[in-house]
Amino acid sequence: MTTSARPRWRKSSYSNNGGDCVEVATNLAAFHGVVPVRDSKRAGGPVLTVPATSYVAFVSGLKVGEWPL
């Protein structure tokens, strides 16, 4: 685990290169309490910073089908 303030961006393994993807930088969650999210097509564009607890709740909800895609 890193304490770096620089985000390490990654795309979901479910991304199909169709252009509708987001990237997340979960490496900041443990020490900074946030998960930055951005549009993969606009790497230099705006970044949404989500509280780590909200991100975990969202991903957990997706896994159990609370928010079907």
PDB file of N, CA, C and O in Angstrom, chain B, residues numbered from 101:
ATOM      1  N   MET B 101       0.855  -1.174   0.000  1.00  0.00           N
ATOM      2  CA  MET B 101       0.000   0.000   0.000  1.00  0.00           C
ATOM      3  C   MET B 101       0.898   1.233   0.000  1.00  0.00           C
ATOM      4  O   MET B 101       1.952   1.246   0.637  1.00  0.00           O
ATOM      5  N   THR B 102       0.481   2.242  -0.703  1.00  0.00           N
ATOM      6  CA  THR B 102       1.303   3.440  -0.825  1.00  0.00           C
ATOM      7  C   THR B 102       0.700   4.612  -0.075  1.00  0.00           C
ATOM      8  O   THR B 102      -0.516   4.687   0.104  1.00  0.00           O
ATOM      9  N   THR B 103       1.546   5.520   0.359  1.00  0.00           N
ATOM     10  CA  THR B 103       1.064   6.737   1.005  1.00  0.00           C
ATOM     11  C   THR B 103       1.162   7.914   0.052  1.00  0.00           C
ATOM     12  O   THR B 103       0.941   9.056   0.454  1.00  0.00           O
ATOM     13  N   SER B 104       1.482   7.655  -1.173  1.00  0.00           N
ATOM     14  CA  SER B 104       1.647   8.706  -2.174  1.00  0.00           C
ATOM     15  C   SER B 104       0.353   9.494  -2.357  1.00  0.00           C
ATOM     16  O   SER B 104      -0.748   8.945  -2.320  1.00  0.00           O
ATOM     17  N   ALA B 105       0.525  10.798  -2.556  1.00  0.00           N
ATOM     18  CA  ALA B 105      -0.641  11.640  -2.818  1.00  0.00           C
ATOM     19  C   ALA B 105      -0.996  11.627  -4.302  1.00  0.00           C
ATOM     20  O   ALA B 105      -1.982  12.243  -4.706  1.00  0.00           O
ATOM     21  N   ARG B 106      -0.210  10.939  -5.109  1.00  0.00           N
ATOM     22  CA  ARG B 106      -0.474  10.854  -6.552  1.00  0.00           C
ATOM     23  C   ARG B 106      -1.395   9.673  -6.839  1.00  0.00           C
ATOM     24  O   ARG B 106      -1.099   8.550  -6.432  1.00  0.00           O
ATOM     25  N   PRO B 107      -2.494   9.908  -7.526  1.00  0.00           N
ATOM     26  CA  PRO B 107      -3.403   8.800  -7.844  1.00  0.00           C
ATOM     27  C   PRO B 107      -2.784   7.821  -8.840  1.00  0.00           C
ATOM     28  O   PRO B 107      -2.115   8.228  -9.790  1.00  0.00           O
ATOM     29  N   ARG B 108      -3.010   6.543  -8.617  1.00  0.00           N
ATOM     30  CA  ARG B 108      -2.658   5.494  -9.579  1.00  0.00           C
ATOM     31  C   ARG B 108      -3.975   5.044 -10.214  1.00  0.00           C
ATOM     32  O   ARG B 108      -4.739   4.292  -9.610  1.00  0.00           O
ATOM     33  N   TRP B 109      -4.226   5.503 -11.415  1.00  0.00           N
ATOM     34  CA  TRP B 109      -5.497   5.274 -12.094  1.00  0.00           C
ATOM     35  C   TRP B 109      -5.580   3.858 -12.633  1.00  0.00           C
ATOM     36  O   TRP B 109      -4.595   3.294 -13.109  1.00  0.00           O
ATOM     37  N   ARG B 110      -6.792   3.289 -12.547  1.00  0.00           N
ATOM     38  CA  ARG B 110      -7.051   1.983 -13.151  1.00  0.00           C
ATOM     39  C   ARG B 110      -8.503   1.920 -13.615  1.00  0.00           C
ATOM     40  O   ARG B 110      -9.390   2.553 -13.043  1.00  0.00           O
ATOM     41  N   LYS B 111      -8.713   1.143 -14.662  1.00  0.00           N
ATOM     42  CA  LYS B 111     -10.058   0.905 -15.187  1.00  0.00           C
ATOM     43  C   LYS B 111     -10.556  -0.440 -14.690  1.00  0.00           C
ATOM     44  O   LYS B 111      -9.771  -1.326 -14.353  1.00  0.00           O
ATOM     45  N   SER B 112     -11.849  -0.573 -14.652  1.00  0.00           N
ATOM     46  CA  SER B 112     -12.447  -1.842 -14.270  1.00  0.00           C
ATOM     47  C   SER B 112     -12.073  -2.934 -15.266  1.00  0.00           C
ATOM     48  O   SER B 112     -11.924  -2.674 -16.460  1.00  0.00           O
ATOM     49  N   SER B 113     -11.925  -4.137 -14.773  1.00  0.00           N
ATOM     50  CA  SER B 113     -11.680  -5.273 -15.658  1.00  0.00           C
ATOM     51  C   SER B 113     -12.904  -5.573 -16.517  1.00  0.00           C
ATOM     52  O   SER B 113     -12.822  -6.348 -17.469  1.00  0.00           O
ATOM     53  N   TYR B 114     -14.039  -4.961 -16.183  1.00  0.00           N
ATOM     54  CA  TYR B 114     -15.262  -5.139 -16.962  1.00  0.00           C
ATOM     55  C   TYR B 114     -15.369  -4.144 -18.109  1.00  0.00           C
ATOM     56  O   TYR B 114     -16.301  -4.229 -18.909  1.00  0.00           O
ATOM     57  N   SER B 115     -14.444  -3.211 -18.206  1.00  0.00           N
ATOM     58  CA  SER B 115     -14.463  -2.237 -19.300  1.00  0.00           C
ATOM     59  C   SER B 115     -14.268  -2.966 -20.613  1.00  0.00           C
ATOM     60  O   SER B 115     -13.438  -3.867 -20.728  1.00  0.00           O
ATOM     61  N   ASN B 116     -15.048  -2.558 -21.600  1.00  0.00           N
ATOM     62  CA  ASN B 116     -14.980  -3.243 -22.894  1.00  0.00           C
ATOM     63  C   ASN B 116     -14.389  -2.361 -23.985  1.00  0.00           C
ATOM     64  O   ASN B 116     -14.582  -2.636 -25.169  1.00  0.00           O
ATOM     65  N   ASN B 117     -13.677  -1.311 -23.609  1.00  0.00           N
ATOM     66  CA  ASN B 117     -13.076  -0.382 -24.557  1.00  0.00           C
ATOM     67  C   ASN B 117     -14.102   0.274 -25.471  1.00  0.00           C
ATOM     68  O   ASN B 117     -13.755   0.730 -26.560  1.00  0.00           O
ATOM     69  N   GLY B 118     -15.347   0.327 -25.046  1.00  0.00           N
ATOM     70  CA  GLY B 118     -16.386   0.966 -25.833  1.00  0.00           C
ATOM     71  C   GLY B 118     -16.462   2.457 -25.599  1.00  0.00           C
ATOM     72  O   GLY B 118     -17.285   3.135 -26.214  1.00  0.00           O
ATOM     73  N   GLY B 119     -15.629   2.981 -24.728  1.00  0.00           N
ATOM     74  CA  GLY B 119     -15.590   4.413 -24.495  1.00  0.00           C
ATOM     75  C   GLY B 119     -16.379   4.879 -23.290  1.00  0.00           C
ATOM     76  O   GLY B 119     -16.211   6.021 -22.863  1.00  0.00           O
ATOM     77  N   ASP B 120     -17.229   4.043 -22.726  1.00  0.00           N
ATOM     78  CA  ASP B 120     -18.036   4.437 -21.570  1.00  0.00           C
ATOM     79  C   ASP B 120     -17.406   3.923 -20.282  1.00  0.00           C
ATOM     80  O   ASP B 120     -18.005   3.117 -19.571  1.00  0.00           O
ATOM     81  N   CYS B 121     -16.203   4.387 -19.984  1.00  0.00           N
ATOM     82  CA  CYS B 121     -15.461   3.857 -18.848  1.00  0.00           C
ATOM     83  C   CYS B 121     -15.075   4.975 -17.879  1.00  0.00           C
ATOM     84  O   CYS B 121     -14.914   6.134 -18.261  1.00  0.00           O
ATOM     85  N   VAL B 122     -14.938   4.592 -16.650  1.00  0.00           N
ATOM     86  CA  VAL B 122     -14.380   5.497 -15.651  1.00  0.00           C
ATOM     87  C   VAL B 122     -13.119   4.848 -15.101  1.00  0.00           C
ATOM     88  O   VAL B 122     -12.942   3.632 -15.176  1.00  0.00           O
ATOM     89  N   GLU B 123     -12.253   5.680 -14.548  1.00  0.00           N
ATOM     90  CA  GLU B 123     -11.059   5.205 -13.881  1.00  0.00           C
ATOM     91  C   GLU B 123     -11.136   5.637 -12.434  1.00  0.00           C
ATOM     92  O   GLU B 123     -11.680   6.696 -12.123  1.00  0.00           O
ATOM     93  N   VAL B 124     -10.593   4.819 -11.547  1.00  0.00           N
ATOM     94  CA  VAL B 124     -10.561   5.134 -10.122  1.00  0.00           C
ATOM     95  C   VAL B 124      -9.129   5.020  -9.629  1.00  0.00           C
ATOM     96  O   VAL B 124      -8.309   4.315 -10.216  1.00  0.00           O
ATOM     97  N   ALA B 125      -8.843   5.720  -8.550  1.00  0.00           N
ATOM     98  CA  ALA B 125      -7.525   5.652  -7.916  1.00  0.00           C
ATOM     99  C   ALA B 125      -7.730   5.265  -6.459  1.00  0.00           C
ATOM    100  O   ALA B 125      -7.749   6.123  -5.576  1.00  0.00           O
ATOM    101  N   THR B 126      -7.881   3.985  -6.217  1.00  0.00           N
ATOM    102  CA  THR B 126      -8.175   3.503  -4.870  1.00  0.00           C
ATOM    103  C   THR B 126      -6.961   3.548  -3.945  1.00  0.00           C
ATOM    104  O   THR B 126      -7.101   3.335  -2.740  1.00  0.00           O
ATOM    105  N   ASN B 127      -5.787   3.819  -4.480  1.00  0.00           N
ATOM    106  CA  ASN B 127      -4.583   3.859  -3.634  1.00  0.00           C
ATOM    107  C   ASN B 127      -4.616   5.003  -2.624  1.00  0.00           C
ATOM    108  O   ASN B 127      -3.827   5.002  -1.679  1.00  0.00           O
ATOM    109  N   LEU B 128      -5.496   5.965  -2.796  1.00  0.00           N
ATOM    110  CA  LEU B 128      -5.575   7.099  -1.873  1.00  0.00           C
ATOM    111  C   LEU B 128      -6.555   6.864  -0.728  1.00  0.00           C
ATOM    112  O   LEU B 128      -6.618   7.668   0.201  1.00  0.00           O
ATOM    113  N   ALA B 129      -7.309   5.791  -0.780  1.00  0.00           N
ATOM    114  CA  ALA B 129      -8.374   5.572   0.202  1.00  0.00           C
ATOM    115  C   ALA B 129      -7.865   5.411   1.629  1.00  0.00           C
ATOM    116  O   ALA B 129      -8.395   6.041   2.544  1.00  0.00           O
ATOM    117  N   ALA B 130      -6.857   4.586   1.834  1.00  0.00           N
ATOM    118  CA  ALA B 130      -6.420   4.271   3.197  1.00  0.00           C
ATOM    119  C   ALA B 130      -5.853   5.477   3.941  1.00  0.00           C
ATOM    120  O   ALA B 130      -6.144   5.667   5.122  1.00  0.00           O
ATOM    121  N   PHE B 131      -5.059   6.281   3.270  1.00  0.00           N
ATOM    122  CA  PHE B 131      -4.377   7.367   3.969  1.00  0.00           C
ATOM    123  C   PHE B 131      -5.025   8.734   3.786  1.00  0.00           C
ATOM    124  O   PHE B 131      -4.807   9.641   4.589  1.00  0.00           O
ATOM    125  N   HIS B 132      -5.824   8.881   2.727  1.00  0.00           N
ATOM    126  CA  HIS B 132      -6.443  10.183   2.469  1.00  0.00           C
ATOM    127  C   HIS B 132      -7.958  10.155   2.584  1.00  0.00           C
ATOM    128  O   HIS B 132      -8.598  11.207   2.608  1.00  0.00           O
ATOM    129  N   GLY B 133      -8.542   8.953   2.655  1.00  0.00           N
ATOM    130  CA  GLY B 133      -9.978   8.826   2.855  1.00  0.00           C
ATOM    131  C   GLY B 133     -10.836   9.170   1.657  1.00  0.00           C
ATOM    132  O   GLY B 133     -12.038   9.399   1.794  1.00  0.00           O
ATOM    133  N   VAL B 134     -10.218   9.210   0.464  1.00  0.00           N
ATOM    134  CA  VAL B 134     -10.969   9.550  -0.745  1.00  0.00           C
ATOM    135  C   VAL B 134     -10.621   8.595  -1.873  1.00  0.00           C
ATOM    136  O   VAL B 134      -9.563   7.965  -1.870  1.00  0.00           O
ATOM    137  N   VAL B 135     -11.533   8.497  -2.844  1.00  0.00           N
ATOM    138  CA  VAL B 135     -11.295   7.741  -4.071  1.00  0.00           C
ATOM    139  C   VAL B 135     -11.609   8.680  -5.239  1.00  0.00           C
ATOM    140  O   VAL B 135     -12.776   8.966  -5.505  1.00  0.00           O
ATOM    141  N   PRO B 136     -10.577   9.160  -5.934  1.00  0.00           N
ATOM    142  CA  PRO B 136     -10.811   9.985  -7.112  1.00  0.00           C
ATOM    143  C   PRO B 136     -11.383   9.138  -8.254  1.00  0.00           C
ATOM    144  O   PRO B 136     -11.008   7.978  -8.430  1.00  0.00           O
ATOM    145  N   VAL B 137     -12.292   9.735  -9.023  1.00  0.00           N
ATOM    146  CA  VAL B 137     -12.936   9.073 -10.157  1.00  0.00           C
ATOM    147  C   VAL B 137     -12.883  10.045 -11.330  1.00  0.00           C
ATOM    148  O   VAL B 137     -13.126  11.240 -11.165  1.00  0.00           O
ATOM    149  N   ARG B 138     -12.560   9.518 -12.530  1.00  0.00           N
ATOM    150  CA  ARG B 138     -12.527  10.381 -13.720  1.00  0.00           C
ATOM    151  C   ARG B 138     -12.981   9.611 -14.949  1.00  0.00           C
ATOM    152  O   ARG B 138     -13.015   8.380 -14.958  1.00  0.00           O
ATOM    153  N   ASP B 139     -13.327  10.355 -15.977  1.00  0.00           N
ATOM    154  CA  ASP B 139     -13.698   9.795 -17.274  1.00  0.00           C
ATOM    155  C   ASP B 139     -12.425   9.318 -17.957  1.00  0.00           C
ATOM    156  O   ASP B 139     -11.481  10.093 -18.108  1.00  0.00           O
ATOM    157  N   SER B 140     -12.383   8.073 -18.368  1.00  0.00           N
ATOM    158  CA  SER B 140     -11.170   7.527 -18.978  1.00  0.00           C
ATOM    159  C   SER B 140     -10.828   8.186 -20.307  1.00  0.00           C
ATOM    160  O   SER B 140      -9.672   8.163 -20.730  1.00  0.00           O
ATOM    161  N   LYS B 141     -11.818   8.772 -20.968  1.00  0.00           N
ATOM    162  CA  LYS B 141     -11.573   9.436 -22.245  1.00  0.00           C
ATOM    163  C   LYS B 141     -10.984  10.834 -22.062  1.00  0.00           C
ATOM    164  O   LYS B 141     -10.443  11.407 -23.008  1.00  0.00           O
ATOM    165  N   ARG B 142     -11.087  11.389 -20.848  1.00  0.00           N
ATOM    166  CA  ARG B 142     -10.614  12.749 -20.579  1.00  0.00           C
ATOM    167  C   ARG B 142      -9.685  12.743 -19.373  1.00  0.00           C
ATOM    168  O   ARG B 142     -10.010  13.291 -18.319  1.00  0.00           O
ATOM    169  N   ALA B 143      -8.530  12.120 -19.542  1.00  0.00           N
ATOM    170  CA  ALA B 143      -7.593  11.970 -18.429  1.00  0.00           C
ATOM    171  C   ALA B 143      -7.200  13.313 -17.811  1.00  0.00           C
ATOM    172  O   ALA B 143      -6.916  13.380 -16.615  1.00  0.00           O
ATOM    173  N   GLY B 144      -7.180  14.362 -18.597  1.00  0.00           N
ATOM    174  CA  GLY B 144      -6.842  15.683 -18.071  1.00  0.00           C
ATOM    175  C   GLY B 144      -8.052  16.476 -17.632  1.00  0.00           C
ATOM    176  O   GLY B 144      -7.925  17.634 -17.234  1.00  0.00           O
ATOM    177  N   GLY B 145      -9.226  15.866 -17.697  1.00  0.00           N
ATOM    178  CA  GLY B 145     -10.463  16.556 -17.353  1.00  0.00           C
ATOM    179  C   GLY B 145     -10.726  16.568 -15.860  1.00  0.00           C
ATOM    180  O   GLY B 145      -9.836  16.272 -15.062  1.00  0.00           O
ATOM    181  N   PRO B 146     -11.944  16.909 -15.485  1.00  0.00           N
ATOM    182  CA  PRO B 146     -12.284  17.008 -14.070  1.00  0.00           C
ATOM    183  C   PRO B 146     -12.246  15.661 -13.359  1.00  0.00           C
ATOM    184  O   PRO B 146     -12.434  14.608 -13.969  1.00  0.00           O
ATOM    185  N   VAL B 147     -11.999  15.722 -12.068  1.00  0.00           N
ATOM    186  CA  VAL B 147     -11.946  14.530 -11.215  1.00  0.00           C
ATOM    187  C   VAL B 147     -12.979  14.703 -10.111  1.00  0.00           C
ATOM    188  O   VAL B 147     -13.029  15.740  -9.450  1.00  0.00           O
ATOM    189  N   LEU B 148     -13.789  13.692  -9.920  1.00  0.00           N
ATOM    190  CA  LEU B 148     -14.759  13.656  -8.826  1.00  0.00           C
ATOM    191  C   LEU B 148     -14.097  12.933  -7.665  1.00  0.00           C
ATOM    192  O   LEU B 148     -13.624  11.808  -7.830  1.00  0.00           O
ATOM    193  N   THR B 149     -14.056  13.552  -6.505  1.00  0.00           N
ATOM    194  CA  THR B 149     -13.451  12.934  -5.328  1.00  0.00           C
ATOM    195  C   THR B 149     -14.571  12.433  -4.419  1.00  0.00           C
ATOM    196  O   THR B 149     -15.379  13.214  -3.915  1.00  0.00           O
ATOM    197  N   VAL B 150     -14.602  11.128  -4.221  1.00  0.00           N
ATOM    198  CA  VAL B 150     -15.660  10.468  -3.458  1.00  0.00           C
ATOM    199  C   VAL B 150     -15.091  10.005  -2.115  1.00  0.00           C
ATOM    200  O   VAL B 150     -13.993   9.450  -2.075  1.00  0.00           O
ATOM    201  N   PRO B 151     -15.817  10.223  -1.019  1.00  0.00           N
ATOM    202  CA  PRO B 151     -15.346   9.667   0.256  1.00  0.00           C
ATOM    203  C   PRO B 151     -15.171   8.149   0.130  1.00  0.00           C
ATOM    204  O   PRO B 151     -16.009   7.473  -0.466  1.00  0.00           O
ATOM    205  N   ALA B 152     -14.098   7.626   0.683  1.00  0.00           N
ATOM    206  CA  ALA B 152     -13.803   6.193   0.563  1.00  0.00           C
ATOM    207  C   ALA B 152     -14.953   5.333   1.084  1.00  0.00           C
ATOM    208  O   ALA B 152     -15.247   4.288   0.502  1.00  0.00           O
ATOM    209  N   THR B 153     -15.601   5.746   2.156  1.00  0.00           N
ATOM    210  CA  THR B 153     -16.711   4.954   2.705  1.00  0.00           C
ATOM    211  C   THR B 153     -17.882   4.885   1.721  1.00  0.00           C
ATOM    212  O   THR B 153     -18.544   3.853   1.612  1.00  0.00           O
ATOM    213  N   SER B 154     -18.132   5.970   1.014  1.00  0.00           N
ATOM    214  CA  SER B 154     -19.206   5.983   0.014  1.00  0.00           C
ATOM    215  C   SER B 154     -18.856   5.104  -1.173  1.00  0.00           C
ATOM    216  O   SER B 154     -19.717   4.403  -1.707  1.00  0.00           O
ATOM    217  N   TYR B 155     -17.593   5.139  -1.590  1.00  0.00           N
ATOM    218  CA  TYR B 155     -17.143   4.301  -2.700  1.00  0.00           C
ATOM    219  C   TYR B 155     -17.296   2.823  -2.350  1.00  0.00           C
ATOM    220  O   TYR B 155     -17.787   2.039  -3.163  1.00  0.00           O
ATOM    221  N   VAL B 156     -16.881   2.444  -1.152  1.00  0.00           N
ATOM    222  CA  VAL B 156     -17.004   1.049  -0.707  1.00  0.00           C
ATOM    223  C   VAL B 156     -18.477   0.625  -0.673  1.00  0.00           C
ATOM    224  O   VAL B 156     -18.816  -0.476  -1.105  1.00  0.00           O
ATOM    225  N   ALA B 157     -19.340   1.490  -0.165  1.00  0.00           N
ATOM    226  CA  ALA B 157     -20.777   1.172  -0.118  1.00  0.00           C
ATOM    227  C   ALA B 157     -21.342   1.012  -1.525  1.00  0.00           C
ATOM    228  O   ALA B 157     -22.153   0.117  -1.765  1.00  0.00           O
ATOM    229  N   PHE B 158     -20.928   1.860  -2.452  1.00  0.00           N
ATOM    230  CA  PHE B 158     -21.397   1.785  -3.837  1.00  0.00           C
ATOM    231  C   PHE B 158     -20.965   0.475  -4.490  1.00  0.00           C
ATOM    232  O   PHE B 158     -21.787  -0.228  -5.077  1.00  0.00           O
ATOM    233  N   VAL B 159     -19.681   0.148  -4.391  1.00  0.00           N
ATOM    234  CA  VAL B 159     -19.171  -1.085  -4.998  1.00  0.00           C
ATOM    235  C   VAL B 159     -19.814  -2.314  -4.354  1.00  0.00           C
ATOM    236  O   VAL B 159     -20.159  -3.271  -5.048  1.00  0.00           O
ATOM    237  N   SER B 160     -19.973  -2.289  -3.050  1.00  0.00           N
ATOM    238  CA  SER B 160     -20.632  -3.408  -2.360  1.00  0.00           C
ATOM    239  C   SER B 160     -22.061  -3.574  -2.852  1.00  0.00           C
ATOM    240  O   SER B 160     -22.521  -4.696  -3.064  1.00  0.00           O
ATOM    241  N   GLY B 161     -22.767  -2.457  -3.034  1.00  0.00           N
ATOM    242  CA  GLY B 161     -24.133  -2.501  -3.543  1.00  0.00           C
ATOM    243  C   GLY B 161     -24.204  -3.066  -4.951  1.00  0.00           C
ATOM    244  O   GLY B 161     -25.120  -3.822  -5.273  1.00  0.00           O
ATOM    245  N   LEU B 162     -23.244  -2.703  -5.792  1.00  0.00           N
ATOM    246  CA  LEU B 162     -23.204  -3.261  -7.141  1.00  0.00           C
ATOM    247  C   LEU B 162     -23.024  -4.777  -7.107  1.00  0.00           C
ATOM    248  O   LEU B 162     -23.658  -5.506  -7.869  1.00  0.00           O
ATOM    249  N   LYS B 163     -22.158  -5.233  -6.222  1.00  0.00           N
ATOM    250  CA  LYS B 163     -21.870  -6.667  -6.143  1.00  0.00           C
ATOM    251  C   LYS B 163     -23.069  -7.488  -5.727  1.00  0.00           C
ATOM    252  O   LYS B 163     -23.201  -8.639  -6.144  1.00  0.00           O
ATOM    253  N   VAL B 164     -23.954  -6.922  -4.910  1.00  0.00           N
ATOM    254  CA  VAL B 164     -25.123  -7.672  -4.463  1.00  0.00           C
ATOM    255  C   VAL B 164     -26.374  -7.340  -5.271  1.00  0.00           C
ATOM    256  O   VAL B 164     -27.460  -7.833  -4.970  1.00  0.00           O
ATOM    257  N   GLY B 165     -26.219  -6.498  -6.305  1.00  0.00           N
ATOM    258  CA  GLY B 165     -27.331  -6.217  -7.198  1.00  0.00           C
ATOM    259  C   GLY B 165     -28.252  -5.090  -6.783  1.00  0.00           C
ATOM    260  O   GLY B 165     -29.357  -4.983  -7.314  1.00  0.00           O
ATOM    261  N   GLU B 166     -27.833  -4.244  -5.850  1.00  0.00           N
ATOM    262  CA  GLU B 166     -28.682  -3.120  -5.448  1.00  0.00           C
ATOM    263  C   GLU B 166     -28.888  -2.132  -6.594  1.00  0.00           C
ATOM    264  O   GLU B 166     -29.954  -1.527  -6.715  1.00  0.00           O
ATOM    265  N   TRP B 167     -27.875  -1.972  -7.425  1.00  0.00           N
ATOM    266  CA  TRP B 167     -27.942  -1.045  -8.552  1.00  0.00           C
ATOM    267  C   TRP B 167     -27.573  -1.808  -9.823  1.00  0.00           C
ATOM    268  O   TRP B 167     -26.411  -1.804 -10.228  1.00  0.00           O
ATOM    269  N   PRO B 168     -28.532  -2.452 -10.448  1.00  0.00           N
ATOM    270  CA  PRO B 168     -28.216  -3.218 -11.661  1.00  0.00           C
ATOM    271  C   PRO B 168     -27.739  -2.293 -12.780  1.00  0.00           C
ATOM    272  O   PRO B 168     -28.264  -1.197 -12.978  1.00  0.00           O
ATOM    273  N   LEU B 169     -26.752  -2.758 -13.486  1.00  0.00           N
ATOM    274  CA  LEU B 169     -26.211  -1.972 -14.609  1.00  0.00           C
ATOM    275  C   LEU B 169     -26.844  -2.367 -15.902  1.00  0.00           C
ATOM    276  O   LEU B 169     -26.510  -1.810 -16.948  1.00  0.00           O
TER     277      LEU B 169
END
